[in-house]
Amino acid sequence: MQQAILQKIKEILQGITAIKEIYDYPLDGNPKKFPAAIFYFDSFDNSFETVRDNFIVLRFKLFLVVNLSGTTEAEVYQSIMPKLMDAVVPAINSAWNMGDVEGQRAWGLLTGGNVTLSVEQQAKQATADLTIQVKLSTSV
């Protein structure tokens, strides 16, 4: 189930032309191309709604990273990151609307969006911290 969702997320992100590099694991270091997307499994919950129905909620972290080299903080916050978010949010929302993962009904929700600045190896980076939450309906 996790592998299928990770692959689905990767396919969605590959369809977003604004993203130049994608990593499907936590990155030790910096991306080589920007904007970059880094995503990986974070956590899950189970909840029984009835004696037959179970919901599994899987959470995946998604970080969108922009390098400030050659641009300004104002441009990143006013133009670059908003355009990137405008491409990512609808791509994920439309792909997960009442979709199916391994025969299980799935709903998707993208949350977060807190953008922070950091200095990484002599260069500033802006990072949007997002969570993709996938809720699956299973029968037991």
N, C-alpha and C positions, 0 to 999 in steps of 0.2 A: 504494500500500500504506500509506504513512504517513498520507495523508489519510483513508483508511478507518478506520485505527486511532484517529486523533485524533477522528474523528466518533463512533466507538464509545465512547471514553472520555468524551466530552462527554455523550452520551446516558445513560451510566451515572450520571455525576455529577448530571445534571438530575433523575434519579429519586430522589435522596437529599434528602428535605425539610429536613434539618438544614443543608444548604448554601444560603446566601442569595444568593451571587453566584459566577459561574464565568468564568474567563479562560482562553482556550486559547493564550496567548502570554505571554512574560515581561513582567511588569508594571513599568513605570517609575513608581514612586510607590506609593500605598497603595490597597487595595480600598475601595470606598465602603460596602459592607454586609458584615457578619460573621455567622457564619463564611464565609470565602471559600475557593475552590479555584482554584489557579493551576497549569496544567499545560502542558507543551510537550515536543517531541522533544529528546532528549539525545544519544544515540549508538546505534551498531549494530555487530554483529559477524557474520561469516559463518563457518561451519565445515562442511567436507565430511565426512560420516560414512561414505559409501560412494561408489562411482563414479557413482551415480545420485541419491543423497539429499544435500540441502544444508539446513542449518538457518540461518535468519537470526534473530538476536536483536535486537530493537529496544527501546531504553530510553527511557522518558518520565519526566521529573521531575514530581512532584505535591507541591505545597505546600498544606497546610491552615492557614489563618491565622485566629486569633481575637484580637479586640481586648479588652484588659483594662479598658477604660473601664466603670465601673459594676460591676465584679466584683473578685475578689482572685486573686492568683497561686494560692493554695491551691484555690480553686474551679475555676480553669482546669485545673490539673493533676489534681485529684481527680474532677471531674465533667464539665466542658464538653468537654475534649479526649478523654477516654475514651469519652463518648457519641458524639462525632463519629467517632472511629476505629471504634467498634462498628457504625456505620452504613456507613462507607466500605469496610472490609475485606471483609465478606461480599458487598457489592454487586459489587465488582470480582472477587472470587474466583468467585462463581456465574456471572457473565457471561462469564468467559473459560475456564471449565472445558470443555476439548475443543471449543471453538468453531471458527469458520471466518471467515477474512478473505480476501475476494476468491478464494474457492475453495481456499485453503490452510489446512491444519489448524493450529490455533493453541492454544497454552497460555499462560496468564497467571500471573504471580507478582508479588505486591506485597511490597516489602521496605522497610526503613528504619523510620522512626517516631521518630527523634531529635527531641525538642521543645526548642526554644530560645526564650529571651526576648530581645526587643530593644526599644529606644525609637525609635519612628518618628514624626516630626513631633509631638512633645509627648505621644504616647500610647504605652503599652506594648502589644506584641503578642507572642503566642505562636505559633510556627510549627512544624508537624510536617513534616519533610523526608522524603518517600517516593519510591520509584522503582517504576514499573510496568514490568515486563519482559515483553515479548511474544515468544514463540519460535514461528516459523513453519517448517513443514516443506515444502520445495519439492523437486521432482524436476527434474534437469537433463538 
